[in-house]
Structures are given as structure tokens and as C-alpha cells.
């Protein structure tokens, strides 16, 4: 049971976390802080928050559970701001899409209190953002990855894990480095690839004509290009190394495909498409859970 | 009113065309030919076809309406096979995703009968294929592009247009060259980009682990990588020139993005993501129709 939950950054993820815990009946009061006052008022009117706090420090000062759900680029400052106000019994988690950089910032800001922080990443999202997009079932059946620290006590990890389980999520644990490598490939690269394609098309004089004739394939492929620009800027920079590697691999894969096409190598093209199609169909069993 | 409709290639598109015209009550009998006997039997049992024919020639011999719905690579041979059997009053359309190559093959095969052929491209599809995937509402509210020939009589174009309108589609006309350029950008490139990404990931030793952690963004981005490999091989080769140009533009766009990331150019990255996100959101008005 959480007595007082502090949500710092009351958007889709933070807001949904609050709503899910409220629905599960495991939280007493929810207080919130964010940069956008209008969004906080919306959150309160929707029942996401009970109380709006004016500073990060005030938000965490009496909290026993803290969720940091701001874009990862804003985490270092936020951690520094809350550190002096943390209670000894407060547990902190975050929802950042990258973990090594968050852990680095947390160690710097929290010092001796680092054992109170259990890094997390819920694999759930949507192109909509803000408190109005929050919904209690967002994490239901979704995966949440925790990348615990050597300093975390087993009981601390179990409690944070329990919060996410109360939201209906399946929790797994892995090392932060492994997490960042996997998500560079299956999430960060696809987002950048979609952003690049749409931005390039949008620059052309005939952009409107082109988009007008786009079908459902284009719609699916580019859906993630509507994602939150600031959030994705932060993710890209936070996972720079692994992501540069992934872009290089992808460019090489595209160059190989281009060569097959230029050579008119019908058999090799079909073989490549078949490998992709088979893999995508086989792995639908995983994907349909998400 | 169509007396006898011949479907050559009874898959998702050809089968749905037959079902839609039947539901609209504008067709007497539907006969069909295809390479896969089992698929034809399924089509007949599902009511897509009334009669299975053993050769393309036999299928078209008494037809006044003919739909060529095979992968574009199979069209040249098919056109050559049906040419000697065409009635003077038979009108032919196709559903190929590329148009200049189809027109080239049709001129070679049909000779004096070229005026009976109105090239078409319905903008509808799905990752599923075969007669079992066919459904009468597939084209409802979708766009169908005709790229008429100088030789077509206005009445001929109007009749073929009427077939698609009877399927619930909105018909537009444009030049074949323009069609091929537009679809290289908004359809063929995205498919190749998705095939390349999934094939590259699938080759890695950790592929299963990676796919296991893929979320809804990855699922959307790669959905088109489950598309029919043979069909896409044919489309890629048929639209080779325009598609090579598009791959080059895309690789340049990715290289620019990579450079911004390597430089840690936060402002330029955000600006690029914002251009893409705004374009993708603005153009949802077009896309939601498809």
C-alpha cells in the first residue's frame, strides 16, 4: 500500500500510472508536479491527481512512492531538485526509455540515497501525450522492465515491481546495458527511421499530393513519426552510442537491398523479403501481447 | 452490368473485387483462373467464383469483363496467353501497384486490342493474401487510381471506373509516370525499408530476445514487412528506377539524421522530429480515409 504517491511529469505515462494504482486501490493520495500548469489542472479535473504541488521538492517531501515520468533529458535536473527532500522510506522509480544515462544521473544526484531508486521502463506508449491521454488500463498486459542497481535491496525491488503488477503489467528484470542495446534496435531506430522518412517527404514541393495517395501501409509505417518530438530527441541523445550503431547497421542493410534491386537480382530480393515476412509473422506471437 | 467476369489471379484483391461486384448485383457469372488449384477450390467454396477454368484463355473466352489480379511480374505472360481469346467487347483492367511496366507489357501483348485495356491500381491491401482473405468491403471508401491510355475511349474508361465505384471505391485518374513516382515514395520505399529492417534484425543471434521486447511502435512500423514477398519482389523490380531514387533520398535523410545525432545537435534533432510529427499529424486527415 502506498500512502502518498508523487508523480513528477503528469503525461500519458505518469498519469496512467496514477490512474492504474488508484483503480487497483493501492494508493492513498496522489500529488503531482509538472512544468505545464494547464496540464496539471486538467490532470486534477480528470482525477489523475488529488493535489497539485508547486515544486518538485514539495511534491516528494511527504511521499513514500515517487514516479519520475518526465522526458529523460529533464531527469538529471529533476533528480537534483528532489534529492534534498526525500524521506528515508521513499522509493523512487522512473519510466525512461533509456536506462544507463538515467542511472548515471541518479547516482550523481542521489548519492547515498541511490539504493532508494529502482530504474524502470514500461513498454507502453501511444502517439498521444499529456494528461488527457492518460488511462488506467494503459499498462494492462504490457511489459515493464526494471534494471535494478547493485545497491537496491531485494525488498525495495519487490515493492516497485508490485506497483507495476498492480497496474496489470508483467515485470521482468535485466541489466541496463542490455536494455539500452535491445531498445536501440526495436524502438529507437524504428522511430528515427520513421521520423527521417516523413520529414524528407514533407520537405518536397509535392508533399500534399504524395500524402494524399498514401495507403494503410504508409499509415502503419509512419504512425510512430507522430510521436513526441522532445521526448524522442532526449531518448536519441541518451542512447546515442547504441543508436549510432543501429543506424549504421540499417544503412548497410538498405545499401545491400539497393544493390540487389539495381542488379535486378530477383531471387535474392525475394529471399530477403521472405526472411523478413517469415520473421515478422512468426514473431507476431510476441508482438500481439504488446 | 457485367455478363461474365473473369478473375485471373484469385487472391485478396481479385477475390474481393469479385465479391464486391456480386454484392453490388452488377455481375452475372464469375469465372476464375489461377496457378494454385487449392486456392481456386477455396474461392469457389467461399462463393468468390462460380466456375474454375483450366487455362487463362478459357477464362477470358466468353468474358465481357476481365480483371488481371496476379503479381505484376506474372502479367506479361498472362497478357500474351489471353490475347488470342479476347472478345471484341471485352474490357480488361488490372490491379498492379506499378503502371508503366504493365502498360509496356500490355501494348506488346495486346497489339490492336490495347484500347480494351484500362490500367488500374486499387489502394487497398493487407498483410494477408489468398482467396480466404477476400472480402466484399475491402475497397469500400478506398481510392482506386486509373491511368488510362490515349487509345482508350471515354466510354471504356467510364465503364471500368463504374466497376470500381460499384465496389464502393473513389476513382481518380492520373498519368502512369506520375503514379509510379508517387507510389515509389509512399508505398514501395516504406515496404522495402520495413523488409530491410526486419530481415537485418532476424539475422542476429539475439533476434528472439529483440523481438520479444518489441512494443506497439515496432509492431506498426514493421507490419508491412509481413507482406507477400513475391508480390513485392515484382513491384520493386517493376518500379526499379523511381524506387532506386527513393532509396537514395532516404539514405541521405538517414545520414543527415545520423550526423545530427553524432554531433549531439539537440536543437536540430528536435526540429527534424517536429517537422515529421507535424506533417504526420496534419496529414492524418488524408490517411484516415484509407
Interface residues (C-beta under 8 A of the other chain):
Chain A: X73 X123 X124 X125 X126 X142 X143 X145 X182 X183 X185 X186 X187 X189 X190 X191 X192 X193 X194 X195 X196 X197 X198 X199 X200 X201 X202 X203 X206 X207 X208 X209 X210 X211 X212 X213 X214 X215 X216 X217 X218 X219 X220 X221 X222 X223 X224 X225 X226 X227 X228 X229 X230 X232 X233 X236 X237 X240 X243 X244 X247 X248 X249 X250 X251 X252 X253 X254 X255 X256 X257 X258 X261 X262 X264 X266 X269 X270 X272 X273 X274 X275 X276 X277 X278 X279 X280 X281 X283 X284 X286 X287 X290
Chain B: X73 X123 X124 X125 X126 X127 X142 X143 X145 X182 X183 X185 X186 X187 X189 X190 X191 X192 X193 X194 X195 X196 X197 X198 X199 X200 X201 X202 X203 X206 X207 X208 X209 X210 X211 X212 X213 X214 X215 X216 X217 X218 X219 X220 X221 X222 X223 X224 X225 X226 X227 X228 X229 X230 X232 X233 X236 X237 X240 X243 X244 X247 X248 X249 X250 X251 X252 X253 X254 X255 X256 X257 X258 X261 X262 X264 X266 X269 X270 X272 X273 X274 X275 X276 X277 X278 X279 X280 X281 X283 X284 X286 X287 X290
